[in-house]
């Protein structure tokens, strides 16, 4: 079964690798420590969330108290990205890489959250609440099949996600070498509109993640794919949270 997702982490190639691996060892229980389940993935997602919050408190405290948190923030973001890339090629190591990602990404999230909070008091609570509500709504829509993840749906989300990634990369490169100011900078109505669009696309990625996880459990992927899948879901939630921070900061700065 070929699975598809446009979470940059939960992608079809990784699950195709697992399918081939599964086919080789499924008849040898000694080599397979159980299979992927929905409950197992949910449990591991909560573990990753707990680890992320724990390290986020460190850089949050450093920033709020006036200590320099730039190094752990930047270092956490870089190491987190490296772990994601490694896990995408070596999903069987996800049991180690996923917790590591949560710990290092937490350093980045805690610091950036504190920076926004110092500038716009109350914004973190708003962003956390908006992310949580978005997750619950999307999960309910998927659970009760109000939204069906069809191939056309996947294609639209994939195209939109790729467009956003390309737009961000090109804009970043232009700002480095030219005086170009990207339209998503600042607090203009256009910038706010772009943020809203990005948040919608990030939320749509949740549906693809849910579908990916459900099908992974149905095909009885190896147990380590619970860590891999929960890591992918965490990536989407982090993206969604950061975009909410940016949106609310733009709105607050207009007041």
C-alpha positions as CSV (number, residue, x, y, z in Angstrom):
1,X,0.0,0.0,0.0
2,X,1.5,3.3,-1.0
3,X,0.8,6.0,1.6
4,X,1.0,9.7,0.9
5,X,1.4,12.8,3.1
6,X,2.8,16.2,2.6
7,X,4.0,16.7,6.0
8,X,7.6,17.1,5.0
9,X,8.4,14.3,7.4
10,X,5.5,11.8,6.9
11,X,6.1,11.1,3.3
12,X,5.1,8.1,1.1
13,X,8.7,7.0,0.4
14,X,9.4,6.4,4.1
15,X,6.3,4.2,4.4
16,X,7.2,2.4,1.2
17,X,10.6,1.6,2.8
18,X,8.8,0.3,5.8
19,X,6.4,-1.8,3.7
20,X,9.4,-3.6,2.1
21,X,11.1,-4.0,5.4
22,X,7.9,-5.3,6.9
23,X,7.5,-7.8,4.1
24,X,11.0,-9.2,4.9
25,X,10.6,-9.7,8.6
26,X,6.8,-10.0,9.3
27,X,7.1,-13.8,9.4
28,X,10.0,-13.6,11.9
29,X,8.5,-12.3,15.2
30,X,12.0,-12.3,16.8
31,X,12.9,-9.4,14.5
32,X,9.8,-7.4,15.0
33,X,9.0,-5.8,18.3
34,X,5.2,-5.5,17.8
35,X,3.4,-3.4,15.2
36,X,2.2,0.2,15.0
37,X,-1.1,1.0,16.6
38,X,-3.1,4.2,16.9
39,X,-3.0,4.2,20.7
40,X,0.7,3.7,20.7
41,X,1.2,6.6,18.4
42,X,-1.0,8.8,20.5
43,X,0.9,7.8,23.7
44,X,4.2,8.7,22.0
45,X,2.9,12.0,20.8
46,X,2.1,13.0,24.4
47,X,5.6,11.9,25.4
48,X,7.1,14.1,22.7
49,X,4.9,17.0,23.7
50,X,6.0,16.7,27.3
51,X,9.7,16.7,26.3
52,X,9.2,19.7,24.1
53,X,7.4,21.7,26.9
54,X,10.1,20.7,29.4
55,X,13.0,22.2,27.4
56,X,10.9,25.1,26.2
57,X,10.6,26.1,29.8
58,X,14.4,26.4,30.0
59,X,14.8,29.0,27.2
60,X,11.6,30.6,28.2
61,X,13.0,31.2,31.7
62,X,16.3,32.4,30.2
63,X,14.6,34.9,28.0
64,X,12.2,36.2,30.5
65,X,14.9,36.8,33.1
66,X,17.2,38.6,30.7
67,X,19.7,35.8,30.0
68,X,20.9,35.3,26.4
69,X,19.0,32.4,25.0
70,X,20.0,32.9,21.3
71,X,22.6,30.2,21.3
72,X,20.4,27.4,22.7
73,X,17.5,28.6,20.5
74,X,19.5,28.6,17.3
75,X,21.3,25.4,18.2
76,X,18.1,23.7,19.1
77,X,16.5,24.6,15.8
78,X,19.5,23.4,13.8
79,X,19.9,20.1,15.7
80,X,16.2,19.6,15.5
81,X,16.3,20.0,11.7
82,X,19.2,17.6,11.4
83,X,17.4,14.9,13.5
84,X,14.4,15.3,11.2
85,X,16.5,14.8,8.1
86,X,18.2,11.8,9.6
87,X,14.9,10.2,10.7
88,X,13.5,10.7,7.2
89,X,16.3,8.4,5.9
90,X,16.5,6.1,8.9
91,X,13.0,5.8,10.3
92,X,14.0,2.7,12.3
93,X,16.1,5.0,14.6
94,X,13.0,7.2,15.4
95,X,12.9,5.8,18.9
96,X,16.0,7.8,19.6
97,X,15.6,10.6,17.1
98,X,12.0,11.6,17.9
99,X,12.7,12.3,21.6
100,X,15.9,14.2,20.6
101,X,13.9,16.3,18.1
102,X,11.4,17.2,20.8
103,X,14.1,18.2,23.3
104,X,16.0,20.4,20.9
105,X,13.0,21.9,19.2
106,X,11.6,22.8,22.6
107,X,14.7,25.0,23.1
108,X,13.8,27.0,20.0
109,X,10.0,27.1,20.8
110,X,10.6,28.3,24.3
111,X,12.9,31.1,23.3
112,X,10.8,32.4,20.4
113,X,7.6,32.2,22.5
114,X,9.2,34.3,25.2
115,X,10.4,36.9,22.7
116,X,6.9,37.2,21.3
117,X,5.4,37.3,24.8
118,X,7.7,40.2,25.9
119,X,6.5,42.2,22.9
120,X,2.9,41.2,23.0
121,X,1.8,40.1,26.5
122,X,-0.8,37.2,26.3
123,X,0.1,36.2,22.8
124,X,1.5,32.7,23.8
125,X,-1.8,31.7,25.5
126,X,-3.6,32.8,22.4
127,X,-1.4,30.9,20.0
128,X,-1.4,27.7,22.2
129,X,-5.2,27.9,22.5
130,X,-5.6,28.5,18.7
131,X,-3.3,25.6,17.9
132,X,-5.1,23.2,20.3
133,X,-8.6,24.2,19.0
134,X,-7.4,23.8,15.4
135,X,-6.1,20.3,16.2
136,X,-9.3,19.3,17.9
137,X,-11.5,20.6,15.1
138,X,-9.4,19.0,12.4
139,X,-9.3,15.7,14.3
140,X,-13.1,15.7,14.8
141,X,-13.7,16.5,11.1
142,X,-11.4,13.6,10.2
143,X,-12.7,11.2,12.8
144,X,-16.3,11.6,11.7
145,X,-15.3,11.6,8.0
146,X,-16.7,15.0,7.5
147,X,-13.5,15.7,5.6
148,X,-12.3,12.8,3.4
149,X,-8.6,12.6,2.5
150,X,-9.0,11.9,-1.2
151,X,-6.2,11.9,-3.8
152,X,-7.4,15.3,-5.1
153,X,-7.4,16.7,-1.5
154,X,-3.8,15.4,-1.1
155,X,-2.8,17.0,-4.4
156,X,-4.1,20.4,-3.4
157,X,-2.5,20.4,0.0
158,X,0.8,19.1,-1.4
159,X,0.8,21.9,-4.1
160,X,0.0,24.6,-1.6
161,X,2.6,23.4,0.9
162,X,5.3,23.3,-1.8
163,X,4.3,26.8,-2.9
164,X,4.6,28.1,0.6
165,X,8.0,26.5,1.1
166,X,9.3,27.9,-2.2
167,X,7.9,31.3,-1.4
168,X,9.6,31.4,2.0
169,X,13.0,30.2,0.6
170,X,13.0,32.6,-2.3
171,X,12.0,35.5,-0.1
172,X,14.7,34.7,2.4
173,X,17.3,34.5,-0.3
174,X,16.2,37.8,-1.8
175,X,16.4,39.6,1.5
176,X,19.9,38.3,2.0
177,X,21.2,39.6,-1.3
178,X,18.9,42.5,-2.2
179,X,16.8,45.2,-0.6
180,X,13.6,43.3,-1.4
181,X,11.0,43.3,1.5
182,X,8.8,40.2,1.3
183,X,5.1,40.9,1.4
184,X,4.6,38.6,4.4
185,X,6.8,40.9,6.5
186,X,5.3,43.7,8.5
187,X,1.7,44.0,9.6
188,X,-0.1,45.0,6.4
189,X,-3.4,43.5,5.5
190,X,-1.6,41.6,2.7
191,X,0.9,40.2,5.3
192,X,-2.0,39.2,7.6
193,X,-3.8,37.5,4.7
194,X,-0.7,35.5,3.8
195,X,-0.4,34.3,7.4
196,X,-4.0,33.2,7.4
197,X,-3.5,31.3,4.2
198,X,-0.4,29.6,5.6
199,X,-2.2,28.6,8.8
200,X,-5.1,27.1,6.7
201,X,-2.6,25.0,4.7
202,X,-0.8,23.9,7.9
203,X,-4.1,22.9,9.4
204,X,-4.9,20.9,6.2
205,X,-1.7,19.0,6.7
206,X,-3.1,17.7,9.9
207,X,-5.7,15.7,7.9
208,X,-2.9,14.2,5.8
209,X,-1.0,13.3,9.0
210,X,-4.1,11.6,10.6
211,X,-4.7,9.7,7.4
212,X,-1.0,8.6,7.3
213,X,-1.0,7.4,10.9
214,X,-4.3,5.5,10.5
215,X,-3.2,3.7,7.4
216,X,0.2,3.0,8.9
217,X,-1.6,1.2,11.8
218,X,-3.9,-0.6,9.4
219,X,-0.9,-2.0,7.4
220,X,0.7,-3.0,10.7
221,X,3.9,-1.1,10.2
222,X,6.8,-1.8,12.6
223,X,6.5,-0.5,16.1
224,X,9.1,2.1,15.7
225,X,6.9,3.9,13.2
226,X,4.8,5.1,16.1
227,X,7.8,7.3,17.1
228,X,8.3,8.3,13.5
229,X,4.6,9.2,13.0
230,X,4.3,11.1,16.3
231,X,7.4,13.0,15.3
232,X,5.8,14.0,12.0
233,X,2.6,15.1,13.7
234,X,4.7,17.2,16.1
235,X,6.4,18.9,13.2
236,X,3.1,20.0,11.8
237,X,1.9,21.3,15.2
238,X,5.1,23.3,15.8
239,X,4.7,24.8,12.3
240,X,1.0,25.7,13.1
241,X,1.9,27.2,16.5
242,X,4.7,29.4,15.1
243,X,2.4,30.7,12.4
244,X,-0.3,31.6,14.9
245,X,2.4,33.5,16.9
246,X,3.3,35.4,13.8
247,X,-0.4,36.1,12.9
248,X,-1.4,37.4,16.3
249,X,1.8,39.5,16.6
250,X,0.9,41.2,13.3
251,X,-2.7,41.9,14.4
252,X,-1.5,43.1,17.8
253,X,1.0,45.5,16.3
254,X,-1.8,47.2,14.3
255,X,-3.7,48.2,17.5
